[in-house]
Amino acid sequence: MDHTREILTFQLGTYANYVGAHFWNQQESNFVYDSNNSQVEEEQLPQNDVLYREGLNDLNQTTYTPRLLSVDLVGTLGHLPMVGELYGNYVPLLDEQPTDDHLQKVKENAEQNNLSTGSELDVLKQPKATMSEYQKDLLKNAVNTQNKDYNLKETCSSWADYLYTRYHPRTFNVLQGFIRQSDVQVLGTHAAGVEIWQSPGFNDDFCDRIRLYAEECDGLQGFQVLFDVDDGFSGLASKLLEHLNDEYSRASFVLPLHYPRNVSYAQADSRTAQSIRVVNSVLSYSHLSEQASMFTPLSTLSTIWRNNTQQSRHLPGLKWQSDNLYQSSAVLAAFLDTVTLSYRLRQTPETLLRFCERVAPHGRKLTAAAMSLPLGMQQEQDLIDYLDQSVNTSLLAQLSPGCDPGTSHLVQSVVARGIPYARLKRPMEQAGPQLRMAAYGCDSVSQMLQLYYQCAYHGSLTHAASTPLPLKTQLPFPYEIFEDTIANDGFKLPSDGQREPDTRVDSAPVLAALQNSSKLGDHLDALHAQTHRVQLAKLQSYSLGGLERGDYESSLDRLLEFRDNYEDSHYL
């Protein structure tokens, strides 16, 4: 790349921050501090400056933190200080209280580092919070990734419990007055999120933080936006996208996240809660169809909205608790980390805008997510043989609920990772039957995938990218979700073999795709069909939030207009 093409990421909502924590942990697990010890060539690694910023704290120490703005409820940060830990503006409370002179010096240093958009800083005492065992070991630099079981799947109560990455002081934004409850969404409706955005106390400060990040960039190319679509963070995301388009006019890749379980709302029975969830989605999709460059709903559930079965997607080789936020968010983060490599690899000419336009042409901004984690290749098996035996089966499992793009007249962006070049095909003297395959002429993983989809998916257009860099699955990734038939390197053991007891999967090959076809109109039809059972006048939370019947009906009209883009007569 001639210069860094920066991206600013947003995480709006508790589940979005669960996914985001895993995503940023993945980024840092791929950092290379000594190129001589790296097994992956430099040009096949991610360009970290796309998502990260370099800074300098008051101790003249260089910091490297995500270019990120996060919004969540009170109580979700756990032990993490609101202002971060890297810039000398945070003083841990030990047995002895810090002196007034010490606090004043910290305050002055923080002001010099431009950590506040206001005129002056206040010194606040943060209540003591419990710290997970993993975080305690992390502070002592004593994390045991091989033998110790931190049991995060049972003990994790917040994304802060497993966050390895350290954020910039500008990152955290907590909605004061909205305290997280484990069983109820306290910010329940799209309208409530819109109201928060319009409040001067939030809007002025948050927009200033966006501006400060943007001014640091040499070539801001766009935004990644993750948000919880089932609650009020959907309204916050809608207004955010309006602001980004008005002020910056850059590409935006948006991921509405559905919780892996039914969401409850204050003073709402299960039927009313289902209606609130439907209305939130209608209002959100309506705005996304106009404001986003591309949006991809994500969930580990097979269906959403009025889902009484809570059936989870099945990815061969994985097994997780369907309603576990820590485990399910790791699956979605693995998809996000993999598919975005298409525009983050050092060797790629792809930009975020081109990426979105390629997969979402002609106004078809809704796309579907699919992934294979781990890829079903056996140890010692070549990719050419694996693809040959998979011609009549799907390589991928869908991660967009209620979406099935089919296998014909489809446009997609596919990324493969963790497949070494040596596993592409056999040398000519050992190739045997491989020599008779057309794919033997391919010289890279991406070329072979392009040929495979050209043959297997009729009338389709595929853009493929690849890197030998695997997905790192050591702690704090939930390594326990891998079945025993998966080897330590993430490939499938032959003949239903079993991984040795007390050993863990350290890395895994992954195939991820963003797909688009006329069949995604069925997803929009399913959402619109649910609206016939909504009685807006009986949704007290929306009545109090000021949602007018006319505004809701306008959103339904926009949804139907957006659906027209997926008619078969609209060629890709």
N, C-alpha and C positions, 0 to 999 in steps of 0.2 A: 504494500500500500504506500502511496506517496505521502499521505498524512493520516493521522488518526481521525476516524469518522465516529465521533462519540455518540453514545446512546444514554439517555437518562431513563432509569427504571422507577416505576411506582408500584407500591404494594399497599392496597387499600383493603383492610379487613383482617380479621384474625386468621382465617384459613389461607388467605393470600400470603400472610407473613409466615405461616407454617411452610408453604411451598417455597417461598422466597428464602427462608433460612437454609433449607436443603440445597437450593440452587446456588447460593453464595458459598456454602461449604464445598460444593463441587468445584466451583471456580478456583478456590484456594488449594484444593487437593491437586489441581493441575499445574500449580505454579512450579517453575523450574528454576532452582537456585544455582545449579551447576550443570551447564549444558553438556559437559563431558560424561555425566552420569545418566543422562536422559536416554531412554530407549526409543524416543520419538524425535524425528528430525524437527528442527526449529520451525521450518515453514509449515509444518503440519500441526502445529499447536495453535490454540486460540490467541488472538491479539487482545491481550488483557486490557489494554488502554481503551478499548471500545467501551467497556463497562466500568472501568476503574479510573480514579483520579489520584494524582500524586500531590501530596501536601507537605507542609513543614510545621511542626508544633513549636511551642515556646522554648523547648529544650534543643531546638535545631535538629530534631530527629525527623527523618523522612517517613511519612505515612503513606499508605497505599490503601484506599478505602473505596467501596462501591459508590458509584454515582447514583445515589438512591434516595428516594423519599418514601417513608413508611408512615401509614396512619393506622392506629389501632385504638382499642378501648383501654380505659384505666384498669390496671391489674394484669395486663398481658406482658409487660416488660420484665416482670419478676425481679431478679437481682440486678438487672441492667440499669445503669444510670441514664436518665433522660438525655444527658449531654454527652454521652460517650465516655471513653476512658483514655483517649490518646492525646488530648490537647491541654492537659494540665488544668482543666476546669472541673475536675472531679476529685474530691478528697474522701477516701474511704474512712469511715468512722471506726477507729480502733478503741482500745481501752481508754486512751487519753484523747480528749476533745481537741481539735485543732484550735490554735490561738486566733484572735481577731486579726493580728497582723498577717498570719498565714492565709486566712480566708480572703483578706483584702488583696494580697498578692495574686492569689488564684483568680479573683475577679478581674483584676487589671490585665492579667495575661489572657484571659478569655476574651475581654473586650478588644485587645490588640489583635487577636486571631480572627476577629469579625465573626464570632459565633452567634451573634444575635442581630436580628434585623431591626430591633427597637433602639431607643436612645440610650438605654443603660440596662445592665444586668442585675438581677436579684440573686441572692444566695438562698437556696432552698435546701432543706433537710429532707432527704428521701427516707421513707420508712424502711425499716429492716425487712428484707424478704428472704425466704428460704432459697437455698441454692442446691441444684441437683448435684449428685455425686460426680457426674461427668464434669460439670463446671468447676467443682472443687479441685479435681485432679488437673484440669486444664490450667488453672491458676498456678498450680505447683509444677507445671510442666511434667506431669506424671501420668498422662493418659495411657492406658494399656489397651491397645487396639486388638491384641491377639488373644489374650487369655481372660480378661476381666469382663464380666457380664454386668453392664450398668442397668440392664432391665428398663431401658427407656420406653419400651412399648407399654409398660404398666405404670411407670412412675412419672412419665412426662405429662406435665400439666400446662405447659406453654412452650411455644417455639423457642423461647429464651433458654430453655433447659438443654438444648442440643446445638445452639448456635456457636460455631467456631469462629466465624468471621467477626471482626470488629468494625463497627460502623462509624461514620463521621458524625460529629455532634449535630450537624444540620439534619440528619436523617430522621430522627424520631419525632412524630407528631401524635400526641395522645389527646383524645377527645375528652376534655374535662367534663365531669358530670355524668359520663356514660361508663359505668363500672361493669366489667365483664361478669356475666353469670354463666355457669356451665350448662344450664338447661334452658335458657331463654335468650333470644336475641334482643338486647336492650335498644339497639338501633334497628328497628324492624322494617321500615318501609323506605321505598325509593324517595318518597316525598320528604322523609326525615333527613335523608342524606343531602338532598337539595337545599333544605333549610340550613343545614350546617355550613355548606359551602357559601351561602349568601350572608352568613353572619360575619360582620367585620372582624371580630376577634380571631376567626380562623382564616378567612380569605386573604386578608392583607399579609399576614405573616407567611402563609403557605405559598402564595404567589411570589413573594420576595425570595423565598428559598429556591423556587424554580428559577427565578431570574439569576440568582447568584451562581447556580450550577451552569446555566446556559452561557453566562458571560465568561466562564472559565474555559469553554470549549472553543477549539479552533475550527471545527467543522461538524457541528451538531447535525446528525442525520435523522434523528427521530427518537421515538419513545417506545418502551415496553411497559404495558400497563396490566398488572394483575389485580383483580378485585373480586370480592365476594358478591355474587349476583343474587343470592337468596335473601339479602337483607338491605339495610339502608346504605351500605357502602356502594350499592349500584347507583344510587342517586348522586353520591359524591363523585363517582367515576364519570357519570354523564356530564356533569358540570365541568369537571377537570378537562375532559376532551374538548369541550367547547372553548375553554380558555386556551388550551394548547394550539388549537386550530386558529383562533383569533390572533394570538400573539406570536406564534412561531411557524405555523404552516409547514410542519414536518410530518413524515410518515409515522404512523402509530400502529403497532402490533398489539392487539388487546386480547386478553385471556380472561373471560368470565369464568369464575370457579364455583362449582356447586359443591356444597358440603357432602360428605359421604354418608350422611344420615339426614333424616327429616328434621327440619329446623322448627323450633317452637317460638311462639311470640307471646308477649304479655297480653293477658286477658283474651286469649284466642284458643278455642278448641281445635281439634285436629282438622276438621273440615274448613274452618276459617283460616287456619294456618296454611293449608294447601292453596286457598284462594289468594292469600297475601303473596305467596311464593310465585304464583302465576302472574299476578299483576306486576310484581317487581321485575319479572323476566320480560313481560310485554313492554313496559316502559323503557327498560334497559336496551332491549333489542332494537326498539324504535330509534333510540338515540344513536346506537352503534351503527345502524344502517346508514346514517348520515355523517357521523363524526369520525368513525374509525377507518383506517386504510384497510384493515382486515381484522376479523375477530374469530376466535376459536374457542367455543365452550369446552371446558374440561371437567371431567368427573370420573371417579372409579366406579360409579354406579352405572348400570346398564340403561336405566330410565330415570326420569326426574319428574318434578312437579307433583303429580298425584301418584307417588310411588309408595305403595303399601308393603311391597315385598322386600325392599332394600337389597335387592340382588346386586352383587358386585360383579364387575367384569372379571373374566378369567384370563390371565396371562400364563401360558404354559411355563412351568419352572418356578413360578412364584405362588406364595400363599400368605395372605395377610388378613388381619381382622378387618372386616369390611367397614366398620365405623371408627377405626382407629385413626385419629388425625395425624399422628406422628408417622405411621407407616404409609397410609394412603397418599399423604402429601409428598413423600419421597418418590413414589411412582410417578406422580405428575411432574415433579421437579426433574426427574431423569429424562422425561420426554422434552421438557422445555430446554434443558441444557443441551440435549442432542440435536434437536431440530434447528435451534438457533445457531449452531455451528456453521450452517450454510452461509451466514453473513458475518461470522466472527473469526473464521480461520484466517491465518496470516496469508495463505496462498490464494484466497478467494478474491475475485473482483466484484463479488455480489455486494450490493447495498441493501439496506432495510427497505427502501422504497421499491427497488427492483424486485426484491424478494416478495413483497406484498403484491405487486402488480402481476408477477408471474403466476402466483397461486390463486389470486382473486381478480380475474379479468372481468370486464364488462359489468361492473357493479355487483358481482357475486362475492360480496365481502365476507359472508359466512363460510368458514372452512371447517373441515373435520380433522381430528387428530387420531393418529394410529401409531402403535409401537409394538415392537417385539423385544422384550426384556425378560430373560436373556435371549439372544438370538439362538434358534434351535439347532445350530451346528454342533456336531459331535467333536470331541477332541480328535485331532489328527485328520478330520474331514476337510476337504477342500471346498471352497465356496462354489466352484463350478458344479460339483456333484450335489451339494446341498440344494442349489437352485434348480438343478435338473429334476430332482425328486420332488420338488415342491411346486411344479407347474400347475397342478390341479388343486392345490390347497393355498389358503391365504397365509402369507408370511406374518401378517400384522393383526393385532387386536385393537378394536376401536376404543378410544378414550373420550370421544364426544358423545354424550348420552343421546340415544334416539337417532343416531346418524349412521347411515350405511351408504357410502358413496358408490358402491358397486365396483365392477371390474371392467367397464367399458366407457368410452367417451368421457374420460376423466383427465384432469390436470393435477399434477402433484409435484411436491418437492420432497425428495427422499435423502436422508443422511444415514450413512452407516459408519459405525465407529468400532474400534477394537478388533478388526480383522487384519492380521499381519499380511504383508504382501506375499510371504512364503506360503500362506494358506489359500492363495488365489487359485492356483492350478499346479499340476506336477510339471517338472522339467520334461522336455520333449522325449528324452530317452526312457522316462518312467511313466509317461502320460497314458499309454494304452488307449482305452476307449475314449478318453477325453479328447484325443486328437480329432475324432469324428464330430465333435460338438462345435457349433458355430461360435460359442462363447470362448473357445480356446484362443481365438484371435484377440481377445481383450487383454489389455495390459495393465488394468487397474480395477479396483473394486467398483468404482463409480461407473466405469465403462460397462462392466459386466452386469451391474444392476440396471443400467439404461437398456441394455439388450434384453434382459429378462422381462422387464415391464413392457417393452415394445412388442414382445411376442405374446405375453400372457394377458395383457390388458388391451383389448381391441380399441382402436381409434383414440388412444390416449397419448398424452404428452407428459413426459417425466423428466425432471431435472434432478440429477443425482450428484451428491458430494460424499466424500469419505475421508477418514483419517484413521490411522492405526491406534490413536489414543483411545483406550477403553474407558468405560464408566468406572470410577473408583467407588468401591462399595464397602470400604472399611468404616469404622466408627467415625462420625456419628450417623452414618447411613445405617438403616435397619437391616443389617446383614442377615437377620433371622428369617426374612421373608423368602429366602431361597430354599427350594426343596433339596433334599439330600441327593437327588440325581444330578445336581449341578456341581461341576468340579470347582476347585479353588480359583481357576482362571475364568470362570463363568461359562465355559462350554459344557455341553451335555456329555455325561459319562456314557460310554458305549454299553449296550446290552443291559440297560437299567442298573448299572453299577451304582454304588453308594459312596458318597464322600466320606473320608475317614472321620470317625467321631471326634468331636471337639475341635474341628477345623472349620474355618470360615471362608466364604467367597470374598476374595480381595478386589476383584475387578470383573467386569462383564462386557461382552460385545452387545451392541444395541443397534437396532434398526428403527428409525422414527420417520414419520411422514406427515405432511400436511396435504390434505386431499380436497378436491372440489369437483362436483358434478351436479347435474340437474336433479339427482335424487336427494340432495340436501334440502330441496323444497319440502320434502316430507317432514323434516324436523320443524319447519315453520308452520306447516299444516297442523302438526300435533300440538304445538303451543296455542295456535288460534282456536283449535277445537276445545281446549281446556277453558277458554274464556267464556263459553256459553254457560258454564256452571258458576260463574262469578256473579255475585250480587253486590255490586260496588257500594250501594247505599248501606249495606249491613257491615261493611268493613270500617269499624269505628276508627281504627288507627289512621286510615286514609282520609276519612271525613275530617278528623281533627287536624290532619296534616295539610289540608287545603287543596286536595286534588279535586278538580272540577270534572264532572261527567264529560264535558266537551273535550277536555284535554286528553282524557283516557280514550275516548272514541277516535280522536285524531291520531293517537298512537296506534290504535288498531288499524286504522286506514293506512298509515305508513308501513305497518307490518305487512299488509296485503300487497301494497305496491312493491315492497322489497321482494316479496315472494314471487312476483311476476318475472324477476330476473332469472329464476330457475326453471322457467318453462323450456321444454325441449327445443322450441324454435329459436332460442337464444344460444347460438353456437359458441363454444369456448374458443 
